[in-house]
Amino acid sequence: ARMPEKRTKIPLPSVGKQGSLAGWLDGFLQPKPEEEGSDEPRDNRPSTVDDDRDPVERMFNFFFGDVEDSPQGLARFDSQRFPEQYPATKTEWAEPLPNDAESEEGPLLSYLPKRFRPMLKNTNMEERDMVLTFDASLDGWDARSFHDKLDRQGACLVVCTTKDGQVCGGYNPKGWCGYGEYRGSIAAFLFSFEAGAGRRADDRPTKLRKVGGAGLAQLDFPETAVSFGSDSLLVPLNGSRQASSKLGAYYERYEDGTNTLFKTTGSTQLKSLKVYTGVYEEGEYIPFSDAEPFALN
């Protein structure tokens, strides 16, 4: 009969300090300290610099390499590269551009006044010149003129002045096309300057963010004009200068709970309505300048 072979017991790796797999991984991936009495030159020994990565991250890097800023040539998704995928900022302000105008009074195609530039921080219009494209006092207080001038022009800034002198309005990131759509954007916002604050370039408005998700940021119907949500800021331009506002369902209220953009009343008459659009080179693509048939919002 054959004698049984003597088998060698293979030791398994220790699971580490705390008796856990994470502890073993920590020991496995943590750089080893220098060994005393080693003949290897010091410069060639492993670094003992502290590594603040957690064990899972170290294991991932060990097998797959360090995380790249642009994997496969694609930029990572963040608020700097894609600002309008995030709610409007209320704490940061844009710097004026060289062409921004000093005065708020000017003819059509005059540049955006400096006073309005800061609120466009972290929008697609932050570093793009904008010009006055629609002025109801010149183009008429009717929806057809509004859409003739603004459809397919991309993002817009709406600026209203009420009969009491309040300057307010909203930023529409996707503009209008007049196709009867509900256009959604989490980056849309309303704004209002304090009454009597003057018209300084360093004036800062109150910004009211979109709430309830991106949906219904703007109702885009050919028979009406400005419609932020179904009731947050409405300027129908049906031959009158009437404007109305009810905050809360689509855009946030003021911090004190006031639920109308006009502060003391739900509706008012406007002295002026102006809309600014971006300046694009000949042949340059204008974002959101057509229908969004597959949009979910």
Secondary structure, DSSP 4 states (H G I P E B T S, - for coil): -PPPPPPPPPPPPP-TTTTSHHHHHHHHHSPPPPPTT--S-GGGSPP-----S-HHHHHHHHHH-SPPSSGGGPPP--TTTSGGGSPPPSS--PPPPTT-BS-S---TTPBPBGGGSGGGTTSTTTTS-EEEEEEHHHH-SBHHHHHHHHBT--SEEEEEEETT--EEEEEETT-B--SSEEE--TT-EEEEPPTT----TT---EEEEB-SSSTTSEEE-TT--EEETTTTEEE--BSS-EEE---SSSBPPPTT---STTSS-SEEEEEEEEEEEE---TT---TT-S--TT---
